[in-house]
Amino acid sequence: MLSAMLLLVHVAAAGESPAQRVDLPFSVRGGAWTLEDSVRTYEGEELFALIDGGAPLHFEYGFVLVRSARYRSASGGVVAVEAYEMRSEAGAYGLYSYLSAGSGTPATIGQAAVEGTGFVLAWRGRQVWSITALDGAGMDSVFVLAREFVGSSDVVGSSLPIVRRFAGLFPEAREVVLFFGPLGFQKRAPFTPAGSMAIGNGLSALIPEGEVLMLEYSSIREAGIRYDSLLCALGRAGDPASGPGAWRVLSREGRELLVARKGEDLLIFSGPDRERLLALWRRLE
């Protein structure tokens, strides 16, 4: 499941601590589940041997290592377990948010989790877990191992300031994804960024009016500079939308965007109905 710009300001670089090392035990629940083979560990660029094309995005989020194993039950069912360890809790949440977007329904495991057909994807602390049913195993087995390895948490969701601000502005948002670099941004942006664009950490999501991206900068002054830079990069082929803090532009792909400045953040809206986007921005001003 875990196989899956530009200037970057990494939100957690200054406060990172050594990654939590998690060992996958030989047996679980008194021997009800045992390792089918040895635990495999992939560190640094060894990740390419496990997921290849998805590895660069993991590095943007601060990948350290992953431990991979298969557990077999007494009845013969097999479940694959992957435990990804990241440099920071913010990076782990970011990776989880990207991988889980649109992939399942919420589950009460760890700080956040989703369940889908035959799998659970969960996040807790600096770890992201993928637990997948293989031969002869059902979802009951997946949940047993998910609760055993990930457990529950008194802290639910992310406490990052940008995540809280975003939730306050867009309480109905779905598939909220935190990104840290060019790969994450390019996969979520409603337009192709120019090579000279300065992109901060950000969030993207689906909202009733369409899509929204929030880009975070270090100050109101920097956000103003990046706002002007973004409009220039997009060609500024549009007109003021509502006062000096918002501009309506047409991307190179022909998509109409509403670019707005709010405090230290930039907001980029995209949707089929121009008037609904304008009405949304006026409510947020």
N, C-alpha and C positions, 0 to 999 in steps of 0.2 A: 504493500500500500504506500510505502514511503518513497516509492520511486518517482515519486511524482507521478545620466545619469551622468559624463555627467558627474556631479560633485556630491559626495556623500558625507553626512554628519552622523556618525554611529551613536545611537542613543545610550548604549550601555558600556562603551569602551572604558571609560574612566573607572567604573565601579565593578568590573568583572572580577570574579574570584574563581579559583580552580574548579573545573567541572566535577560534579558529583559522580563518583565511580560506582556503578551498579553492577553487581555480579549476579548472573543468572544461576540459580542453584541447580544441583543435580536432580532433586525431586521436589515436588510441590504437594501440599496438603497430605502429608503423611505417606507419600509414595503413590498417591492416586495418579499423579502425572510424573513421568521421568524423562530425562533428556534422551532423545533418539540418537543423537550424535554429540560431538563436542561443540562447545560454544565458539563461534567465530567472531573475532574482533577486527574491525576495519578502522584504522586511524588515519586522519589527514587525507592525502590523495589516494589512499587505498579504497576510499569510498567509490571511486570510479569502477572498481571491480564488481561492486554490488549493484549500483544503479546507473552508472555511466552517464547518460544524458541529463539526469536530474541533479548530478553532483554540484555543479557551479552554484545553483540557487541555494543549496544547503550551506555552502561556504559563505555566502552573503549573510546568512543568519548566524554564523559563528559556529559551524560544525566542529566538534572535537573527535568523537568516535561513535561507532554503533556496534552493539553486540547483537548477534543474530543466532537463533537456536530454534529447534523444533522439539516439541514435547508430545509424548505419546501417552494416552490414558490406558488404564487396565483393559478397557473394552476395545482398544485399537484405534481410537480417533487420534488424529494428528493436528496440532495447532502450531503455527509459526509465530514466533515472537521476535520483534526487533525493538531495541531500546536505544534511541538516539540521545546522545549527551551533547549539550551546547555550551558555549562559553558564558551565557547569561540567561536569566529567566526571560528577559525581553526577547532574546533570539529564539528561545524555545517556543514562546507564545507565537512569535511571528511565523515560524515554520509550521506550527500546528494550524494557525489561522489560514495559511495559504493552502495546505494540503487538505484541510477539512471543508473548505468553502464549497457548498453545494454537493457534498459527497454523502451525506447521511442526515439522521435526525439526532437531536441532543440526547446524551446519556449521562447519568449521574455517577461519573467516575472521575477521580482527580480534580483538577481545577476547571477542566472543560473536556468534553469528549463527544464524539458522534459515533453512532452505530449505523451500519449498512448491511447489505447482504453478505453475511459471512465474515464481518470484520468489526473491530472497534479501534478507533484512533483516539488517543488520549494525550493530555498534557498535564504535567505537574512539575513545578519548580523549573529546573533546567533540563528536563527530560521530555521527550516525545516518544510515545509508545504506539506501535502497530501490532495488533494481535489478530491473526487471520485463521479461520477454519480451513483445514485441508482435508485429507482423506478421512471420511467417516466421522467427522466432528461437526457439531451443530453450534448454534449461537449460545446455548447454555454453557458449553465448554469454553467458548470465547469469553463469556462474562465471568466465569469462575477464575480464569487466569488473569483477566484484566483487573479484577478486584484484588487478586492476590498480589500482583506486581505493582499496580498503580495505586490502589487503595482509594480512600476518599480524602477530602481536604476541607478544613474549615474556611479556607479562602477560595472563593469561586471567581473566576474571571481574572482579567488583568487590571492592575492598579496604575498602569502607565498614564501620565497626565494626558497625553494625546488621545488615548483610548477613552478616557473619561470625558474629555471635551467633545469628542466625536459623538459619544453616546448621548450627551446632553443635547446636541444639535439635531441628531438624527435618530430618535428612539425607535423608529420603525425600520431601520437599516437591516439588511440581510447580507449574508456572505461577506462579513467584514474581514478584510485582510490587512495586516500590518506588513509593510515592506521597508527594507533598509537600503536597497541599492538598485542599480540599473536593470538587473534581470527581473526583480520583483515588480518594479515600476512598469517596465515595458510590457509585462504580461497582463497588467491590469489597466493601463492607461487607454482612454478612448481615442488616442491619436499617437502618431509616431513622433517621439521626441527628437529634436535636433541635437547633434553632437555637442554643441556648446551650452546646452541648457544646464542650469544648476538645480538639481533636485534634492530636496531634503528627505528626511524620514517621512513616511506618510501612511495613510490608510485609504483603502478603497472599499466601496460597498455598492450594493443595489438599493435603491430607494424607490418609493412609489412613483416619483417623477422621472426616474431613469437611473443614471449612475452618478456617483460623486467620488472625487478624490480630495483628500486633505493633505497638504504638504506642510510640514512643520519646520520653522526656522528659529534661530536663536534670539531674535528680537523683532520688534515691529519695524525697525528701520531696515533690517535685512529682508524681511518679508516684502517691504515696499520695493526694494531693489530687484528682488527676484520676480515680483509681479510685472514690473516693466520689462525685465529680461524675457520672461515667458511670453508676453504679448508680442515682443519683437520677433522671437523665435517662431511664433505662430503666424506672423505676417501682419497682425493687427488689421486684418481685412474684415472690419466690422464697425460697431458703433457703441458708444457708452450705453450700458444697460440701465443703470440706476445710480446716478451720482458718480463721483470720481473713483469709487472703490470697486467698480465692476465693469466688465467690458464683454461684449458679445462678439465672438469671432468665428470664422469658418476654418476648420482644420484643413490640412493638405488632402485628407481623405474625403473632404466634403461634408464632415459632420459639424453641426453647429454646437459650439461650446459657450458656456458662460463662465468666465474667469473672474473671481472675486477675491478680495482681500479682507480678512477678518482678524485683527490683532496680529499675532505672530504666525498666523496660518494663511495659506492660500487655499481656495476652494475652486475646483474645476467640475462643473456640472455638464452632463450630456444627457439629452433626452429628445424624444420626438415632438414634444409640445413646448414651443418657445414660451408661451404665456404661463404655463405651469412652472417652468424653471424660474421665470422672473418673479412670479408670485411667491415661490419658495424663498428666493433670495431676499425679497423685501421683508418677509417674516423674520429672517435671521439678522437683518441689519441692526 
